Amino acid sequence: MTLRTLSRICRTMKLLPSGFLLPAAAWLAFAAVLPARADAASDKEVKTRHYTLAEKTIQHARENLPKQVFTENPELTRLVHDLYIECTFDKLWEPALPGLPYRFFSISGAGDKSYGKCQLLWDTMFVLNAWAPLDHDQLACDVFRNYWNVIDNNPEAPKGSYRYGMVPCTTKPDLPQDGYSQIPILAWGCLMVFNQTDDRALLDLCLPYLDAFLTWYATERDVDNDGLIEYGAYKKCSIAEMVQTARFETFDFALPLDGLRLTEHPTRGTGGAWYGNIEGVDQTCFLAMSERAMIEMCQRTGRIEMMKTYERNLAKRTEAIRVKMWDPETKFFYSMDRDTDKQIRVRTLQGFLPLTAGMASEKQAEELVKQLTDPSLFWSKYPVTTSAMNEPTFRPDGFWRGDVWPPTDYLIALGLNRYGYYAVTRELADKLLELLKKYNGHAYERYNGVEGVGLGVKDYCWGVSTWSMIVNTQYGVQEDYRTIVIPPHAKGRKLKLGKLEVSYPTDASVELKTAFQREFRVVFPETNAEIKVHCDGTIVNVVRATGAASEVSFTALPGKTYSVSKSEPSSKKPLAVKGGRFLTLNTVIRVNQIEAARNLNDGADEAAVHAPEAVPNIPCGAPTLDRVCPVIGAHPQEQK
């Protein structure tokens, strides 16, 4: 980049006055603090981007990025800032009426012609999750309003029709919209933003529309009402015939969909051949993720009846997937034929999504992790491959047939953390970070599943999910942004993530600070320890753990710093008083080698009665020395 180009970018960012050319002597010093990469925009891009609302938003984000998101590691911070700039800043666009009346994120930037400008459904949730710390809550509301505008104004899906509530795969500037949807994780994305911002207005805006969307999904994509979700489309899109359009609702070229066919509704008897015959592990899990998010958001906002509905739906779906989609022989989850209940036994990454949705049993999770980490199946040099490497159709660069995608790796990592496989998650995140460093902070849409070669669109919007994985693993901040799992060798790590600050003074302690009240849960995995929580020098909580891991929960008030530390418990066990029997006390006085003893034992000799072998098992809560009554040696009847 030339000095003249750099100066023009600086003026665009209002960092330099008009007509001012940055001197060469100041170039290195200024570049060190500029929150943008050196190759951020070409001359053509600068000329073709015209902003009003979006310009102010991006300027605000550029100013806030160095203050709101950073770590103790300058190199890592630079990579992360590059991710934000390339994957999100360049993807924010002006409203485009009538279909997109609010600001929106597209998957493509000013210089990319691979995709049209539109707001996609699941892609955008990863962007909002990363954007949330940048202190611009209104933008998240705008993005969701674009989805809700489609529900309110799609002429092909009026209220009262069976199409009402559908959010299309691509929300475009023009109406009517496409006649198919996509991966239903809008509620999950909304909760991820709320957990970081505490923006109650977001929940009040979104919950009624989320309910309409998920109700549509649970009925129009589960036509046999067994809890398992299918695929479908009301009309073909402009780039594919009808069946392939239905495949676009998920991982569009995944192996389990090769035999997809569309049928009429089995009971309604109206409409066309719009309903797929394959029930997908993926869509069932994604819907469950949103249902789980709805339960939490309804609970926080007092929508109890709605919450109970989603609890019933989630329970039904979980039972169905565990019983019908799990194969006890190969120990894997498979999609299946809707009409025959026959499993489609090809191993793809879809089989790991029950971990993400919390739908697998502990035993099923254990078996899944064995296959996930098998180098002959999914654990390639850069895992996780979208198809098992021993499948006949596996190709490391195949579209959903062997390649690697950042968002699905992130989702699998969330599932591993949910079941406590933190070490596996760290290794997975390290591999993605290695790829990020390899391409100097640029993230690709997908990668070769063996060699890690970048494929697809460079700086694709969901590349920021790699940073979300790093937040989980290196800094221990889990999916709810309240649970902190202490990572190994964490001493010296520091994270500023919007309204949350995390730092590790030692390997056995963490300091937390939040800008709004949170219910923190701090976990020291694989450690039986005593945990203390301090705030301003005062002990807030003490927990003496007895299991394999130690954890503590506490309410953190905004603006205060909480220190959570562990110490190994004492190996000495307190002496228990057997059976609640009384103690005896002998006083011995020795004067000039002459002993005089006073025996305080009264009554008959009960040695045989009180021998250890004669004492029954003591129930939990029986008195010990630290709980014995004040009159030491008194008989229990005398303590009343």
SULFENDA-V375819 format. One record per pair of residues at least 24 apart in sequence whose ideal C-beta (glycine too) atoms are under 7 Angstrom apart, sorted by the first residue. I is the first residue (numbers start at 1). J is the second residue. Records with the same first field share a line. If there is no record, write none. Layout:
I=J ; J
This chain:
1=38 ; 39
3=27
5=43
8=46
9=40 ; 41 ; 46
12=46
13=59 ; 62
14=59
35=62 ; 65 ; 66 ; 81
36=62 ; 85
37=82 ; 85 ; 86 ; 441
40=85
42=111
44=111
45=110 ; 111
48=110
49=110
51=94
52=94
53=94 ; 103
54=92 ; 93 ; 94 ; 103
57=92 ; 103 ; 136 ; 139
58=89 ; 92
60=136
61=89 ; 134 ; 136
64=134 ; 135
65=134
68=133 ; 134 ; 135 ; 496 ; 498
69=133 ; 496 ; 497
70=496
71=494 ; 495
72=492 ; 493 ; 494
78=441
79=436 ; 437 ; 441
80=467
82=441
83=441 ; 443 ; 463 ; 464 ; 466 ; 467
84=130 ; 464
86=442 ; 459
87=443 ; 459 ; 460 ; 461 ; 463 ; 464
88=127 ; 130 ; 131 ; 461 ; 464
91=461
93=117
96=173
98=175
99=171 ; 172 ; 173 ; 174 ; 175 ; 177
100=146 ; 171 ; 173
101=146 ; 149
102=142 ; 145 ; 146
103=139 ; 142
104=143 ; 146
105=143 ; 461
107=460 ; 461
108=457
109=459
112=457
114=457
118=170 ; 171 ; 172
119=146 ; 171
120=169 ; 170 ; 182
121=167 ; 169 ; 181 ; 182 ; 183 ; 186
122=182 ; 183 ; 185
123=461 ; 462
125=185 ; 186 ; 188 ; 189
126=407 ; 462 ; 464 ; 465
127=461 ; 462 ; 464
128=189 ; 193
129=189 ; 192 ; 193 ; 468
130=464 ; 467 ; 468
132=193 ; 196 ; 197 ; 498
133=196 ; 497 ; 498
134=498
135=498
137=197 ; 199 ; 202
140=193 ; 202
141=201 ; 202 ; 205
144=190 ; 205 ; 206
146=171
147=171 ; 186
148=209
150=177
151=209 ; 212 ; 213
162=220
163=234
164=212 ; 216
165=212 ; 213 ; 215 ; 216
166=216
167=213
169=248 ; 249
178=237
179=233 ; 234 ; 235
180=233 ; 234 ; 237 ; 245 ; 246 ; 248 ; 249
181=249
182=249
183=250 ; 286
184=214 ; 217 ; 286 ; 287 ; 290
185=286 ; 289 ; 290
186=210 ; 213 ; 290
187=214 ; 290 ; 293 ; 294
188=289 ; 290 ; 293
190=293
191=293 ; 296 ; 297
195=480 ; 481
196=481 ; 498 ; 499
197=499
198=516
203=297 ; 301
207=297 ; 301 ; 303
210=294
211=306
214=290 ; 291 ; 294
217=287
218=287 ; 313
221=283
223=265 ; 266 ; 275
224=266 ; 338
226=320
227=316 ; 317 ; 320
228=279 ; 284 ; 320 ; 321 ; 324
229=279 ; 280 ; 283 ; 284 ; 287
230=275 ; 276 ; 278 ; 279 ; 280 ; 338
231=260 ; 276 ; 278 ; 280 ; 283
232=262 ; 274 ; 275 ; 276
233=274
234=274
246=276
250=280 ; 282 ; 283
251=282 ; 400
252=400
253=399 ; 400 ; 401
254=348 ; 350 ; 400
255=346 ; 348 ; 387 ; 391 ; 393 ; 401
256=280 ; 335 ; 344 ; 346 ; 348 ; 350
277=337 ; 338 ; 339
278=335 ; 337 ; 338
279=335 ; 336 ; 338
280=335 ; 350
281=325 ; 333 ; 334 ; 335 ; 350 ; 351 ; 353 ; 354
282=350 ; 353
284=317 ; 321
285=353 ; 354 ; 356 ; 357 ; 359
288=314 ; 317 ; 318 ; 357 ; 359
289=356 ; 357
292=357 ; 358
318=359
321=354 ; 359
322=359 ; 361
326=364
331=367
332=371
346=391
347=377 ; 388 ; 391
348=386 ; 387
349=378 ; 384 ; 386 ; 408 ; 412
352=412 ; 415
353=411
355=412 ; 415 ; 416 ; 418 ; 419
356=411 ; 412 ; 414 ; 415
358=418
365=419
369=421 ; 424
373=424
380=449 ; 450
381=450 ; 451 ; 452
382=431 ; 435 ; 447 ; 449 ; 452
383=428 ; 431
384=409 ; 412
385=449
396=448 ; 449 ; 450 ; 451
397=448 ; 455
402=449
403=446 ; 447 ; 448 ; 449 ; 455
404=446 ; 447 ; 449
405=446
406=432 ; 443 ; 462 ; 463 ; 465 ; 466
407=462 ; 465
410=465 ; 468 ; 469
413=469 ; 472
414=479
417=472 ; 478
422=485 ; 525
425=472 ; 473
426=473 ; 487
429=469 ; 470 ; 473
432=466 ; 469
433=466 ; 470
436=466
471=497
475=502
477=502
482=518 ; 519 ; 520 ; 521
483=521 ; 523
484=510 ; 512 ; 520 ; 522 ; 523
485=523 ; 525
486=510 ; 523 ; 524
508=565 ; 566
509=563 ; 564 ; 565
510=564
511=561 ; 562 ; 563
512=556 ; 562 ; 564
513=561
514=556 ; 558
515=558
516=558
517=555 ; 556 ; 557 ; 558
518=556
519=553 ; 555
520=553 ; 554 ; 556
521=551 ; 553
522=551 ; 552 ; 564
523=549 ; 551
524=549 ; 550 ; 551 ; 566
525=549
527=566
528=569
529=566 ; 567 ; 568 ; 569
530=566 ; 567 ; 569
531=564 ; 566
532=565
533=562 ; 564
534=563
535=560 ; 562
536=560
544=569
574=624 ; 625 ; 626
575=625
576=618 ; 622 ; 624
577=623 ; 624 ; 625 ; 628
578=612 ; 615
579=615 ; 616 ; 618
580=622 ; 623 ; 636
581=610
582=633 ; 634 ; 635 ; 636
583=632 ; 633
584=633
585=632 ; 633
600=633
